[in-house]
Amino acid sequence: MKHIQMDQLIPPLTGHEIIGMTGKSVLDLMIEAAYLLGCAGKYRDAETCFRSVLAIQPERVGAALGLGNVLLMQGRVKESEEAYEQVLEWDPSDPAARAFLGELYLCSGRMNEGREILESVYWDYPETEAGTWAWNLLQLSREIAS
């Protein structure tokens, strides 16, 4: 029986071919890969990907938020807070950055600040993913407090 190598079935693709097939830019794909690495617990690798994207495109919101998340997962609270605050400098109303910052405050014992931010996210964006996330975190924080 003859064995077929994978590269005989699927020829190597260039970056332009991948973009054409997926409709996504290389930076979009890097951000997706970084999120998957973070989900797999490979926080340092995810951090490297997010930082690489930000080195190329410094105001890439998805990369900055993802960086804040993986930094928080590593216990690097101050750096995580700085990443979320950077997004808020670009767009003070960004609901995801505000929700993540509220979560960070809750996790670091700054309950009143966290709840205040999360309540504002919920009331400003009740029908969004960030609004739902904020509401769920508020409910959880109340259950923990009681």
C-alpha positions as CSV (number, residue, x, y, z in Angstrom):
1,M,0.0,0.0,0.0
2,K,1.4,3.4,-1.0
3,H,1.3,6.2,1.6
4,I,0.3,9.6,0.5
5,Q,1.9,12.6,2.1
6,M,-0.4,15.4,3.2
7,D,1.4,18.0,1.1
8,Q,0.6,15.9,-2.0
9,L,-3.1,16.3,-1.2
10,I,-3.1,19.9,-0.1
11,P,-0.4,22.1,-1.8
12,P,1.2,24.8,0.4
13,L,-0.8,28.0,0.2
14,T,0.5,31.6,0.1
15,G,-0.9,34.3,2.5
16,H,-2.8,35.8,-0.4
17,E,-4.5,32.5,-1.2
18,I,-5.5,32.0,2.5
19,I,-6.9,35.5,2.6
20,G,-8.8,34.8,-0.6
21,M,-10.2,31.5,0.8
22,T,-11.2,32.8,4.2
23,G,-11.9,36.5,3.5
24,K,-9.8,37.3,6.6
25,S,-6.6,39.2,6.8
26,V,-3.4,37.7,8.2
27,L,-3.9,39.9,11.3
28,D,-7.4,38.6,11.8
29,L,-6.1,35.0,11.5
30,M,-3.4,35.8,14.0
31,I,-5.9,37.2,16.5
32,E,-8.1,34.1,16.1
33,A,-5.0,31.8,16.6
34,A,-4.1,33.8,19.7
35,Y,-7.6,33.4,21.2
36,L,-7.5,29.6,20.5
37,L,-4.1,29.4,22.2
38,G,-5.5,31.3,25.2
39,C,-8.5,28.9,25.4
40,A,-6.0,26.0,25.3
41,G,-4.2,27.5,28.3
42,K,-1.1,28.5,26.3
43,Y,-1.1,32.0,27.6
44,R,2.5,33.0,26.8
45,D,2.0,31.9,23.2
46,A,-1.2,33.8,23.0
47,E,0.4,36.8,24.5
48,T,3.2,36.7,21.9
49,C,0.6,36.5,19.1
50,F,-1.4,39.4,20.4
51,R,1.7,41.5,20.9
52,S,2.8,40.7,17.4
53,V,-0.4,42.0,16.0
54,L,-0.2,45.1,18.1
55,A,3.4,45.7,16.9
56,I,2.0,45.8,13.3
57,Q,-1.3,47.6,14.0
58,P,-1.1,49.3,17.4
59,E,-4.8,50.2,17.7
60,R,-6.2,46.8,16.9
61,V,-8.9,46.5,19.6
62,G,-9.4,42.7,19.4
63,A,-5.7,42.2,20.0
64,A,-5.5,44.6,22.9
65,L,-8.6,43.0,24.6
66,G,-7.2,39.5,24.0
67,L,-3.9,40.6,25.4
68,G,-5.6,42.0,28.5
69,N,-7.4,38.7,28.9
70,V,-4.4,36.5,28.7
71,L,-2.4,38.8,31.0
72,L,-5.2,38.5,33.6
73,M,-5.2,34.7,33.2
74,Q,-1.5,34.8,34.1
75,G,-2.2,36.9,37.2
76,R,-0.6,40.0,35.7
77,V,-3.4,42.3,36.8
78,K,-1.7,45.7,36.4
79,E,-0.6,44.9,32.8
80,S,-4.1,43.6,32.0
81,E,-5.7,46.8,33.4
82,E,-3.3,48.8,31.2
83,A,-4.4,46.9,28.1
84,Y,-8.1,47.5,28.7
85,E,-7.5,51.1,29.6
86,Q,-5.6,51.5,26.3
87,V,-8.7,50.4,24.4
88,L,-10.7,52.9,26.4
89,E,-8.3,55.7,25.4
90,W,-9.1,54.8,21.7
91,D,-12.8,54.5,22.4
92,P,-14.1,55.4,25.8
93,S,-17.4,53.8,25.2
94,D,-16.1,50.4,24.0
95,P,-18.5,48.0,25.8
96,A,-16.2,45.0,25.8
97,A,-13.2,46.9,27.3
98,R,-15.5,48.4,29.9
99,A,-17.0,44.9,30.8
100,F,-13.5,43.3,31.0
101,L,-12.3,46.2,33.2
102,G,-15.3,45.8,35.5
103,E,-14.5,42.0,35.7
104,L,-10.9,42.8,36.5
105,Y,-12.0,45.1,39.3
106,L,-14.3,42.4,40.7
107,C,-11.5,39.8,40.6
108,S,-9.0,42.1,42.3
109,G,-11.4,43.0,45.2
110,R,-12.4,46.4,43.9
111,M,-16.1,45.4,44.1
112,N,-17.7,48.8,44.1
113,E,-15.7,50.1,41.1
114,G,-16.3,46.8,39.2
115,R,-20.1,46.9,39.9
116,E,-20.4,50.5,38.9
117,I,-18.7,49.9,35.5
118,L,-20.7,46.7,34.9
119,E,-24.0,48.4,35.7
120,S,-23.2,51.1,33.2
121,V,-22.3,48.6,30.5
122,Y,-25.5,46.7,31.1
123,W,-27.7,49.8,31.0
124,D,-25.8,51.3,28.0
125,Y,-25.7,48.0,26.0
126,P,-28.4,45.6,27.3
127,E,-28.9,43.8,24.0
128,T,-25.2,43.1,23.3
129,E,-22.9,40.3,24.3
130,A,-21.0,42.8,26.6
131,G,-24.3,43.8,28.2
132,T,-25.2,40.2,28.9
133,W,-21.7,39.5,30.2
134,A,-21.9,42.5,32.5
135,W,-25.3,41.4,33.8
136,N,-24.1,37.9,34.5
137,L,-21.0,39.2,36.3
138,L,-23.2,41.5,38.4
139,Q,-25.5,38.7,39.4
140,L,-22.5,36.5,40.3
141,S,-20.9,39.2,42.4
142,R,-24.2,39.7,44.3
143,E,-24.5,35.9,45.0
144,I,-20.9,35.8,46.2
145,A,-21.4,38.9,48.4
146,S,-24.5,37.4,50.1
